Amino acid sequence: MIKQASRAIEHMTARERRIQRAKYARRNKMRYIDKLLNELEMLNLADQRQMPPVLSVAINKVIEESPEVTVLAQAKPASVMEAMDALYEIQDSLMYNQIEDE
């Protein structure tokens, strides 16, 4: 009986760790997307339509790693506004999933 209780506690602890890791990963991804969106907003305010290559690569990587993106947004964004739209879609999905998880 003690062994069963011990296993149940270990199982719950492992489950809680997985949940905690998932929450931190989601928060970190949202924080990173916020940073990218801030950079894009600065470009937008400066009336820049094209992204610097480094920023473009970072955004494309986030899009590729995000199953939340619709098929339309999976194409590599050609402009600042397209990149912002794709990142907002990912961020909205992350926030929606967070609400469902809680």
Backbone bond lengths (Angstrom), bond angles and torsions (degrees), N, CA, C in turn:
res aa  C-N    CA-C-N  psi(-1)  N-CA   C-N-CA  omega(-1)  CA-C   N-CA-C  phi
1 M - - - 1.430 - - 1.525 111.36 -
2 I 1.313 116.95 -40.79 1.456 121.39 178.08 1.527 109.92 -65.49
3 K 1.335 116.29 -39.56 1.466 119.75 178.55 1.520 110.86 -63.23
4 Q 1.325 117.20 -39.80 1.462 120.68 178.50 1.524 110.56 -63.89
5 A 1.305 116.26 -43.34 1.462 120.62 178.47 1.517 110.46 -63.71
6 S 1.322 116.18 -41.47 1.460 120.80 179.06 1.528 110.76 -62.54
7 R 1.334 116.98 -44.14 1.470 120.84 178.69 1.523 111.13 -64.21
8 A 1.320 116.00 -39.30 1.467 119.90 178.99 1.524 110.51 -63.71
9 I 1.322 116.57 -41.10 1.468 120.85 178.32 1.522 110.19 -65.52
10 E 1.327 117.30 -44.31 1.465 120.77 178.08 1.520 110.82 -61.07
11 H 1.327 116.24 -41.38 1.463 120.77 179.32 1.527 110.46 -62.81
12 M 1.327 117.48 -45.14 1.462 121.63 179.13 1.519 110.89 -64.84
13 T 1.320 116.93 -40.86 1.456 120.66 179.59 1.523 110.33 -63.71
14 A 1.316 117.39 -43.80 1.467 120.95 178.43 1.523 110.24 -63.73
15 R 1.319 116.75 -41.12 1.469 121.16 178.73 1.527 110.38 -63.35
16 E 1.322 116.79 -44.52 1.462 120.78 178.96 1.526 111.35 -62.87
17 R 1.333 117.00 -37.81 1.471 120.19 177.30 1.524 110.58 -64.38
18 R 1.336 117.08 -42.05 1.471 120.52 178.17 1.526 110.70 -62.07
19 I 1.321 115.99 -43.66 1.464 120.30 179.00 1.521 110.36 -63.12
20 Q 1.315 116.57 -43.79 1.465 121.25 179.93 1.524 110.87 -62.78
21 R 1.338 117.09 -44.16 1.469 120.65 178.10 1.525 111.00 -61.47
22 A 1.324 117.04 -40.95 1.466 120.96 179.34 1.529 110.71 -64.32
23 K 1.330 116.67 -40.78 1.469 120.13 178.27 1.521 111.30 -63.69
24 Y 1.337 116.51 -45.34 1.460 119.55 179.62 1.521 111.36 -65.10
25 A 1.315 117.06 -38.92 1.467 120.18 178.45 1.526 110.34 -63.11
26 R 1.322 116.45 -42.75 1.467 120.43 179.09 1.529 110.38 -64.59
27 R 1.326 116.70 -44.49 1.474 120.08 179.03 1.522 111.45 -62.63
28 N 1.323 116.73 -43.05 1.462 119.94 179.49 1.524 111.51 -64.63
29 K 1.327 116.66 -38.72 1.463 119.96 178.33 1.527 110.05 -65.76
30 M 1.332 116.65 -41.22 1.464 119.88 178.53 1.525 110.91 -64.97
31 R 1.307 116.97 -39.00 1.463 121.11 178.08 1.531 110.35 -63.50
32 Y 1.332 116.53 -42.43 1.461 121.23 179.03 1.534 110.60 -65.65
33 I 1.325 116.74 -41.25 1.464 120.15 177.55 1.523 110.06 -63.71
34 D 1.332 118.00 -39.81 1.470 121.10 176.05 1.525 110.95 -58.22
35 K 1.320 116.23 -41.88 1.464 120.65 179.03 1.532 110.29 -62.87
36 L 1.330 116.35 -45.40 1.464 120.01 178.96 1.527 111.24 -64.18
37 L 1.333 116.32 -41.36 1.462 119.86 178.34 1.525 111.41 -63.40
38 N 1.318 117.17 -36.83 1.458 120.66 177.22 1.530 110.55 -62.78
39 E 1.324 116.75 -44.11 1.463 120.13 178.16 1.524 110.97 -63.28
40 L 1.329 116.23 -40.87 1.464 119.83 178.21 1.526 111.23 -65.22
41 E 1.319 116.78 -38.70 1.463 120.36 178.86 1.529 110.88 -64.18
42 M 1.321 116.86 -38.62 1.468 120.05 176.52 1.533 110.48 -62.39
43 L 1.304 116.78 -41.61 1.469 120.46 176.72 1.526 110.42 -64.37
44 N 1.311 116.36 -41.57 1.459 121.04 -179.90 1.529 110.85 -63.34
45 L 1.326 116.75 -43.15 1.467 120.57 178.74 1.525 112.00 -64.69
46 A 1.333 115.98 -28.82 1.467 120.93 177.99 1.531 111.28 -87.63
47 D 1.330 116.63 10.21 1.469 123.00 -179.34 1.518 113.66 58.26
48 Q 1.322 115.51 31.62 1.468 120.56 174.86 1.524 107.87 -88.01
49 R 1.304 116.57 132.50 1.467 120.29 -179.36 1.526 111.97 -101.32
50 Q 1.311 116.68 -24.79 1.463 121.30 -179.10 1.522 109.68 -103.29
51 M 1.320 114.63 147.88 1.460 120.44 180.00 1.520 110.13 -94.39
52 P 1.330 117.34 146.82 1.467 119.68 171.53 1.531 108.84 -61.72
53 P 1.323 117.24 149.12 1.475 120.51 -177.27 1.532 113.90 -55.28
54 V 1.317 117.64 -40.53 1.471 120.47 -178.73 1.532 110.46 -62.96
55 L 1.310 116.71 -43.63 1.466 121.29 179.00 1.528 110.66 -66.80
56 S 1.301 116.18 -41.18 1.461 121.04 178.86 1.529 111.51 -60.29
57 V 1.319 116.50 -43.39 1.468 121.09 178.74 1.530 110.21 -63.25
58 A 1.326 116.87 -43.75 1.471 120.87 -179.39 1.530 110.74 -62.74
59 I 1.312 116.62 -42.70 1.467 120.66 -179.37 1.524 110.72 -67.63
60 N 1.317 116.49 -43.45 1.467 119.77 178.53 1.523 111.50 -60.82
61 K 1.327 116.46 -37.02 1.466 120.35 178.84 1.529 110.70 -64.94
62 V 1.332 116.80 -43.37 1.468 120.60 178.66 1.529 109.95 -62.24
63 I 1.319 116.56 -42.78 1.466 120.62 -179.66 1.523 110.60 -63.80
64 E 1.324 116.62 -44.75 1.466 120.59 -179.28 1.527 112.11 -63.81
65 E 1.328 116.83 -32.87 1.466 121.26 -177.55 1.524 113.25 -88.12
66 S 1.325 116.47 4.85 1.460 119.96 -175.19 1.522 111.50 -112.50
67 P 1.318 116.45 107.41 1.465 118.61 177.16 1.528 112.09 -70.11
68 E 1.335 116.63 -10.49 1.462 121.00 -177.72 1.526 112.93 -72.99
69 V 1.319 116.96 -17.79 1.459 121.16 -173.33 1.523 110.11 -74.42
70 T 1.324 116.09 136.11 1.461 120.03 176.50 1.520 109.56 -71.57
71 V 1.303 115.78 165.92 1.464 121.12 -178.84 1.525 110.53 -59.77
72 L 1.325 117.61 -37.18 1.463 120.73 -179.05 1.520 112.10 -64.22
73 A 1.321 117.01 -35.26 1.462 120.79 -176.96 1.523 112.68 -87.14
74 Q 1.338 118.18 -5.59 1.454 119.66 -177.45 1.523 112.78 -74.29
75 A 1.319 117.20 -18.59 1.458 119.25 175.83 1.525 108.03 -66.64
76 K 1.305 115.99 146.16 1.463 119.31 -179.22 1.525 109.37 -65.18
77 P 1.325 116.57 126.24 1.466 119.42 -177.62 1.524 111.38 -63.89
78 A 1.328 115.19 135.68 1.457 120.66 -178.18 1.525 112.01 -94.29
79 S 1.324 116.96 -15.95 1.460 119.63 -177.47 1.523 110.30 -135.26
80 V 1.315 114.47 170.10 1.461 121.16 178.53 1.529 110.08 -60.96
81 M 1.327 116.53 -44.56 1.466 120.26 -178.14 1.529 112.04 -65.46
82 E 1.317 117.86 -40.17 1.467 120.41 177.65 1.529 110.81 -63.43
83 A 1.321 116.28 -39.77 1.465 120.41 178.61 1.524 110.55 -65.16
84 M 1.333 116.39 -41.82 1.464 119.84 178.53 1.527 110.63 -62.39
85 D 1.322 116.75 -43.30 1.467 120.39 179.35 1.525 111.39 -59.67
86 A 1.330 116.49 -44.83 1.470 120.57 -179.33 1.530 110.85 -64.10
87 L 1.338 116.93 -43.10 1.465 119.93 -179.51 1.529 111.76 -67.62
88 Y 1.336 116.86 -37.85 1.468 119.25 176.57 1.527 110.83 -63.91
89 E 1.327 116.84 -37.65 1.468 119.85 178.25 1.531 110.79 -63.24
90 I 1.321 116.21 -43.49 1.468 120.21 178.60 1.523 109.95 -63.30
91 Q 1.320 115.62 -45.57 1.463 120.29 -178.26 1.535 111.32 -63.26
92 D 1.327 116.44 -42.48 1.468 119.62 177.65 1.522 111.13 -59.76
93 S 1.317 115.82 -42.15 1.460 120.18 179.74 1.528 110.95 -64.31
94 L 1.321 116.72 -41.26 1.464 120.39 178.76 1.526 111.04 -63.34
95 M 1.327 116.86 -41.24 1.463 120.05 179.44 1.522 110.64 -68.37
96 Y 1.329 117.49 -39.05 1.461 120.95 178.62 1.527 110.37 -63.71
97 N 1.332 116.82 -43.26 1.464 120.73 178.46 1.520 111.42 -64.86
98 Q 1.318 116.75 -34.12 1.463 120.75 178.87 1.526 109.81 -64.80
99 I 1.306 117.09 -41.88 1.462 121.06 179.62 1.525 109.98 -64.66
100 E 1.330 116.91 -41.39 1.468 120.59 178.85 1.522 111.80 -63.55
101 D 1.334 116.65 -37.46 1.461 121.18 -176.95 1.523 112.64 -70.64
102 E 1.317 117.32 -25.26 1.473 120.26 -175.56 1.484 112.97 -88.29
